[in-house]
Amino acid sequence: MRTYLISYDLAQPHRNQHVLAQMIMGLGDKWARPLANTWYVASERDEVELEGDLKDLLGDDDGLIIQAVKREAALTNTSLRWFRQRRAGLDISPDSNIIAFPAPPAPEPIEPELPFAEAC
């Protein structure tokens, strides 16, 4: 599995930014977003395959960089927190720095909620 740096510059950010972010989050097994338009994605796929999934969301004036990187990085005024798409059967150890996204639904309360009292 490789870690890729993905960064983009959109000429019209309001047009496809949300869709592009959703697509990037689904490119690999886990992702991190240390800056607004900068992502790390861990994937079994190569750069060309990742670019193929994203290029249709980019306009002629938009820029995209996808580069394989090492895990070491210098981060100033930001942090690197990894997230993982929620998948069936995903078991993450409690001491892991990976957070499943979106979070699973809250468990049902053990005791049923009591009804409100009626006014006399």
N, C-alpha and C positions, 0 to 999 in steps of 0.2 A: 504494500500500500504506500502510495506517495502522498506527500503534502504539497499542495499547490497554493501559490499566492494568486489571487484573482482581484484585479482592480479595474475600475471602469470610470469613464468620464462621459457623461451624457450631455449633449448640447441642449436638450429639453428634458431636464430631470423629472418633471412632473408627468411626463408621458408614459414611461415604462419602468420607472424605478422600482415600484412595488412588485411588478411581475418579474423583473430581473432578479430581485432579491429572493423571491420565492423559488425561482428556478435554480439559483446558486445554492440555496439551502438543500435542494434535492439532488445535487450532483454527486454527492459522495456519502460515505458512512457517517461523517461528522463534519461540523463546520464551526468557524469562529469569525466574529466580525469586530476586529479591534478598532477600526476607524469607519467613518460613514460609507465610503465607497471601496473599502479594502476588506477582503475576505481571505481566510484560510480554509481550504477544503481538503479533507483526506479522502482519496478515492483510488480504486483499482484501475481506473481508466486513464488514458493518456491525454495530453494537452489538446491534441487535435479533436478528440471525441468531445471533450468539455467545450471547446470553442464551437463545435458544430451545434451543440444544444443551445448556445447563447446567441449566436450570430444573427438569427432571425429577429431577435428583440432589439437589435442595434440599428440606428440610422446611419446614413452616410457620414455624418459629422461626429459620431460617437467613437470613443476609444475604448479598447479592451486589452488588458495584459493578463496572460495566464502563464505562470512560470513555476516549475518544480523547485521547491526550496528544502533546505534542511530545517530541522525543528528548532534550532537555536535562532533567536532574534533579539535585537535590542529594542525595547519598548519604552517610550517616554510619555508620561501623562496618559497612559492607557494600560489595559491589561488584556491578557489572552485567556478567554474562558471558552471552552469547547462545549458545543451543543450537539445533540444527536436527534434525528427525527425519530419519533415514537414508532416502533415496529412491534408486531406481535412477538412475544417471547423474548423481548429485550430485557436482559438482566444486567444492571449496572451496579457494581459494588459500591457500598456506602463511602469508601475512601477515594473514589474516583473523582477527577475534576471534570468529568463529562456530565452534563445535565440533559436529560431527555426532554425534547420539545415536540409538541406541546405536552404539558404535564398530564399524567393520567387523572381521571376524574376522582374527586374526593370520595372516600369510602362512605357507605351509608352509616348513619348514626346507629349505635348499638341499641339505645333506648329510643322509642318513638317520641316524637315531639308532642307535648301536651296541648290540648286545644285551649283557645282563649276562653276565659270565663265570660258568661253572658250577663249583661246588666239587668237588674230587676226593675 
